[in-house]
Amino acid sequence: MVTTVNGQQVSESVPPRLHVADFLRQRLGLTGTHVGCEQGACGMCTVVVDGEAIKSCLMLACQLDGRNVQTVESLAEDDRLNPLQQAFSQEHALQCGFCSPGFLMTATALAYQGGHPTREEIREEIAGVLCRCTGYATIVSAIERYFAGSSRPDPDDDAADVTEGTRGRR
């Protein structure tokens, strides 16, 4: 299998039943992808595959062949938080942080769709990620802040190439 993960081409032989979450964590050391329920119900393992939010515990690593994967590790820019992460910080949308990668990657995929989602649309999009600490209000506010004031990545822009430590889709 040959895939691109956070802008780096990866060529690996993978067993047919290895899930993407385990591939990212165990083979590539990308432990920002958290594993919660392993049944697709909690959303902690959400990553972006070809611009779409995917629960990585439900997808097999062999299905990544020829695809682009983005994990939470790709968001920071030279050890600085990206605008979405800054919005989460400013709105105090983090508590224990276990669910944060799932929310961040879901919001990143939402940004690739373009437009400015309403509060209700944001709530609907993030409904697949469970949080036991925050009550969601600050998470929704953070995503609203991000959409209101940041320059978001364009999934069709070749300048959105991901290199180590930067964000983007390709």
C-alpha positions as CSV (number, residue, x, y, z in Angstrom):
1,M,0.0,0.0,0.0
2,V,1.2,3.5,-0.8
3,T,-0.5,6.4,0.8
4,T,0.2,10.0,1.8
5,V,0.0,10.8,5.5
6,N,0.4,14.4,6.6
7,G,2.1,15.1,3.3
8,Q,4.7,12.3,3.5
9,Q,4.5,9.4,1.2
10,V,4.3,6.1,3.1
11,S,4.8,2.7,1.5
12,E,3.9,-0.2,3.8
13,S,2.8,-3.8,3.6
14,V,-0.2,-4.1,5.9
15,P,-2.2,-7.1,7.1
16,P,-5.7,-7.1,5.6
17,R,-7.5,-6.6,9.0
18,L,-5.3,-3.7,10.3
19,H,-7.4,-0.7,11.0
20,V,-6.3,2.8,10.1
21,A,-6.2,3.9,13.7
22,D,-3.8,1.1,14.6
23,F,-1.8,1.7,11.5
24,L,-1.4,5.4,12.3
25,R,-0.6,4.8,16.0
26,Q,1.4,1.6,15.9
27,R,3.2,1.7,12.6
28,L,3.7,5.5,12.1
29,G,3.8,6.6,15.7
30,L,1.0,9.2,15.2
31,T,-0.6,8.8,18.6
32,G,-2.7,12.0,18.3
33,T,-5.4,9.7,16.7
34,H,-7.1,8.5,19.8
35,V,-8.9,5.2,20.1
36,G,-12.0,5.1,22.2
37,C,-14.8,2.6,21.5
38,E,-13.3,0.9,18.5
39,Q,-16.8,0.7,17.1
40,G,-17.2,4.0,15.4
41,A,-19.5,5.4,18.0
42,C,-17.3,7.9,19.9
43,G,-15.4,9.7,17.0
44,M,-12.2,10.0,19.0
45,C,-10.3,8.4,16.1
46,T,-11.5,10.8,13.4
47,V,-9.0,11.6,10.7
48,V,-9.4,13.3,7.3
49,V,-9.1,11.1,4.2
50,D,-9.3,12.8,0.9
51,G,-11.0,15.8,2.5
52,E,-13.6,13.8,4.4
53,A,-13.9,13.0,8.1
54,I,-13.4,9.3,8.6
55,K,-13.6,7.2,11.8
56,S,-10.3,5.4,11.5
57,C,-11.3,2.5,13.7
58,L,-13.9,1.5,11.0
59,M,-11.6,1.7,8.0
60,L,-8.9,-0.8,7.0
61,A,-5.4,0.5,6.4
62,C,-5.3,-1.3,3.0
63,Q,-8.1,1.0,1.9
64,L,-5.7,4.0,2.2
65,D,-3.8,2.9,-0.9
66,G,-3.5,5.9,-3.2
67,R,-5.3,8.2,-0.7
68,N,-4.3,11.3,1.3
69,V,-4.6,11.1,5.1
70,Q,-4.4,14.0,7.5
71,T,-4.1,13.5,11.2
72,V,-4.2,16.0,14.1
73,E,-0.4,16.1,14.0
74,S,-0.6,18.0,10.7
75,L,-2.4,21.0,12.1
76,A,0.3,22.8,14.0
77,E,2.5,25.2,12.0
78,D,6.2,25.2,13.1
79,D,5.2,24.4,16.7
80,R,2.5,27.0,16.6
81,L,-1.2,26.3,16.9
82,N,-3.1,26.7,13.6
83,P,-6.1,29.0,13.6
84,L,-8.6,26.2,14.5
85,Q,-6.4,25.1,17.4
86,Q,-6.1,28.7,18.5
87,A,-9.9,29.1,18.4
88,F,-10.2,26.0,20.7
89,S,-7.7,27.5,23.1
90,Q,-9.4,31.0,23.1
91,E,-12.9,29.5,23.7
92,H,-11.6,27.1,26.4
93,A,-13.0,24.2,24.3
94,L,-10.6,21.7,25.9
95,Q,-10.7,20.0,29.2
96,C,-9.2,16.5,29.4
97,G,-8.4,16.7,25.7
98,F,-9.0,13.1,24.8
99,C,-11.8,14.0,22.3
100,S,-10.0,17.1,20.9
101,P,-8.3,15.4,17.9
102,G,-11.7,14.1,16.8
103,F,-13.3,17.5,17.0
104,L,-10.4,19.2,15.3
105,M,-10.3,16.8,12.4
106,T,-14.1,16.9,12.0
107,A,-13.9,20.7,11.8
108,T,-11.0,20.5,9.4
109,A,-13.0,18.3,7.1
110,L,-16.0,20.7,7.5
111,A,-13.7,23.6,6.4
112,Y,-12.9,21.7,3.2
113,Q,-16.6,21.9,2.2
114,G,-16.4,25.7,2.1
115,G,-19.0,28.1,3.2
116,H,-19.9,29.3,6.6
117,P,-21.9,26.7,8.5
118,T,-24.5,27.8,11.0
119,R,-24.3,26.9,14.7
120,E,-26.9,24.2,14.1
121,E,-24.9,22.8,11.1
122,I,-21.8,22.8,13.2
123,R,-23.6,20.9,16.0
124,E,-24.8,18.3,13.4
125,E,-21.4,17.8,12.0
126,I,-19.7,17.3,15.4
127,A,-22.5,15.0,16.7
128,G,-20.3,12.0,15.8
129,V,-17.7,12.9,18.4
130,L,-18.4,12.3,22.0
131,C,-17.2,14.6,24.8
132,R,-17.8,13.8,28.5
133,C,-16.2,17.0,29.9
134,T,-17.3,20.2,28.1
135,G,-21.0,20.0,27.2
136,Y,-20.1,21.0,23.6
137,A,-21.0,24.8,23.9
138,T,-17.4,25.9,23.9
139,I,-16.5,23.5,21.2
140,V,-19.3,24.9,18.9
141,S,-18.2,28.4,19.8
142,A,-14.6,27.6,18.9
143,I,-15.6,26.2,15.5
144,E,-17.8,29.2,14.9
145,R,-14.9,31.5,15.8
146,Y,-12.7,29.6,13.4
147,F,-15.1,29.9,10.5
148,A,-15.8,33.6,11.3
149,G,-12.2,34.8,11.3
150,S,-9.6,32.5,9.8
151,S,-8.2,31.7,6.5
152,R,-9.2,28.1,5.9
153,P,-7.3,25.5,3.8
154,D,-8.6,24.9,0.3
155,P,-8.6,21.2,-0.5
156,D,-8.3,21.9,-4.2
157,D,-5.3,24.3,-3.8
158,D,-2.0,22.6,-4.6
159,A,-0.4,25.2,-2.2
160,A,-2.2,23.3,0.6
161,D,0.5,20.6,0.4
162,V,1.3,19.2,3.8
163,T,4.9,19.1,4.8
164,E,6.2,18.0,8.1
165,G,4.9,20.3,10.8
166,T,2.5,22.2,8.6
167,R,-1.1,21.9,7.7
168,G,-3.0,21.2,4.4
169,R,-4.5,18.4,2.6
170,R,-2.1,17.2,0.0
